[in-house]
Amino acid sequence: MPRPWSDDRKKRLTALQAAGRSADEIAKALGLRRDQVIARIELMASWERNRAMYDKALEKRAQAQDARAQKAIATMKKAIARGMARNEAMFEANLAGATWREIGEQFGISAVTAGVAARSSRKRAGPAKTQAAKRRRRVSRR
């Protein structure tokens, strides 16, 4: 038995429904039972509701991300004004939710340049602290 909802029938159902036809008229035009047409119309309505809820959730998520990014950028600017190293402030802003692109735009540099600069300054700071700690341990053991 062929499947009742081929691509052609789906398109025709949508067109007939948009034209304001009743379920009986659509069923007759498509050669299907009325209950099949009603079930498909209800399923399509469910998909549309789900898509609307999904779109709304994505929009809410995007707004929250934008708010976090704006707050991180403002905090970064204040930190730099107080004397924090620019690259360190950029790294902290990224951790707080700003993207490298957003950070780079603040300084007129690319996202890649901002990320590399912030991460490289972080790498230099990390091992130096570790080496100093190792020297102190060696000295204290003597």
MOJO-V717498 format. One record per residue. N is the residue number from 1. RES is the residue in three letters. SS is DSSP state (H for helix, E for strand, - for the rest). PHI is phi in radians with two decimals (* if undefined). OMEGA is omega as a letter, one per 30 degrees, with the letter a starting at -180 (999 if undefined). Layout:
N,RES,SS,PHI,OMEGA / N,RES,SS,PHI,OMEGA
This chain:
1,MET,-,*,a / 2,PRO,-,-1.21,l / 3,ARG,-,-1.20,a / 4,PRO,-,-1.25,a / 5,TRP,-,-2.01,l / 6,SER,-,-1.25,l / 7,ASP,H,-1.04,l / 8,ASP,H,-1.12,a / 9,ARG,H,-1.16,l / 10,LYS,H,-1.07,l / 11,LYS,H,-1.13,a / 12,ARG,H,-1.15,l / 13,LEU,H,-1.03,a / 14,THR,H,-1.06,a / 15,ALA,H,-1.15,l / 16,LEU,H,-1.15,l / 17,GLN,H,-1.17,l / 18,ALA,H,-1.13,l / 19,ALA,-,-1.37,l / 20,GLY,-,1.53,l / 21,ARG,-,-1.29,l / 22,SER,-,-1.40,l / 23,ALA,H,-1.07,l / 24,ASP,H,-1.09,a / 25,GLU,H,-1.15,l / 26,ILE,H,-1.15,a / 27,ALA,H,-1.06,l / 28,LYS,H,-1.12,a / 29,ALA,H,-1.18,a / 30,LEU,H,-1.62,a / 31,GLY,-,1.28,a / 32,LEU,-,-2.15,l / 33,ARG,-,-1.40,a / 34,ARG,H,-1.04,a / 35,ASP,H,-1.14,l / 36,GLN,H,-1.16,a / 37,VAL,H,-1.16,a / 38,ILE,H,-1.10,l / 39,ALA,H,-1.06,a / 40,ARG,H,-1.19,l / 41,ILE,H,-1.11,l / 42,GLU,H,-1.14,l / 43,LEU,H,-1.13,l / 44,MET,H,-1.12,l / 45,ALA,H,-1.14,l / 46,SER,H,-1.10,l / 47,TRP,H,-1.06,a / 48,GLU,H,-1.14,l / 49,ARG,H,-1.09,l / 50,ASN,H,-1.10,l / 51,ARG,H,-1.11,l / 52,ALA,H,-1.13,l / 53,MET,H,-1.14,l / 54,TYR,H,-1.11,l / 55,ASP,H,-1.08,l / 56,LYS,H,-1.15,l / 57,ALA,H,-1.14,l / 58,LEU,H,-1.12,l / 59,GLU,H,-1.13,l / 60,LYS,H,-1.11,l / 61,ARG,H,-1.12,l / 62,ALA,H,-1.12,l / 63,GLN,H,-1.13,l / 64,ALA,H,-1.13,l / 65,GLN,H,-1.10,l / 66,ASP,H,-1.08,l / 67,ALA,H,-1.14,l / 68,ARG,H,-1.08,a / 69,ALA,H,-1.13,l / 70,GLN,H,-1.08,l / 71,LYS,H,-1.15,l / 72,ALA,H,-1.13,l / 73,ILE,H,-1.14,l / 74,ALA,H,-1.09,l / 75,THR,H,-1.12,l / 76,MET,H,-1.08,a / 77,LYS,H,-1.07,l / 78,LYS,H,-1.14,a / 79,ALA,H,-1.11,l / 80,ILE,H,-1.14,l / 81,ALA,H,-1.11,l / 82,ARG,-,-1.41,l / 83,GLY,-,2.00,l / 84,MET,-,-1.19,l / 85,ALA,-,-1.05,a / 86,ARG,H,-0.98,a / 87,ASN,H,-1.14,l / 88,GLU,H,-1.15,l / 89,ALA,H,-1.12,l / 90,MET,H,-1.11,l / 91,PHE,H,-1.10,l / 92,GLU,H,-1.10,l / 93,ALA,H,-1.13,l / 94,ASN,H,-1.15,l / 95,LEU,H,-1.09,a / 96,ALA,H,-1.41,l / 97,GLY,-,2.23,l / 98,ALA,-,-1.47,l / 99,THR,-,-1.43,l / 100,TRP,H,-1.10,l / 101,ARG,H,-1.10,l / 102,GLU,H,-1.13,l / 103,ILE,H,-1.18,l / 104,GLY,H,-1.04,l / 105,GLU,H,-1.05,a / 106,GLN,H,-1.18,a / 107,PHE,H,-1.95,a / 108,GLY,-,1.26,l / 109,ILE,-,-2.17,a / 110,SER,-,-1.33,l / 111,ALA,H,-1.10,a / 112,VAL,H,-1.12,l / 113,THR,H,-1.07,l / 114,ALA,H,-1.09,a / 115,GLY,H,-1.13,a / 116,VAL,H,-1.12,a / 117,ALA,H,-1.08,a / 118,ALA,H,-1.17,a / 119,ARG,H,-1.23,a / 120,SER,H,-1.20,l / 121,SER,H,-1.18,l / 122,ARG,H,-1.20,l / 123,LYS,H,-1.16,l / 124,ARG,H,-1.13,a / 125,ALA,H,-1.26,a / 126,GLY,H,-1.09,a / 127,PRO,H,-1.11,l / 128,ALA,H,-1.07,l / 129,LYS,H,-1.14,a / 130,THR,H,-1.15,l / 131,GLN,H,-1.10,l / 132,ALA,H,-1.10,l / 133,ALA,H,-1.12,l / 134,LYS,H,-1.12,l / 135,ARG,H,-1.09,l / 136,ARG,H,-1.09,l / 137,ARG,H,-1.13,a / 138,ARG,H,-1.12,a / 139,VAL,H,-1.15,a / 140,SER,H,-1.22,a / 141,ARG,H,-1.37,a / 142,ARG,-,-1.29,999
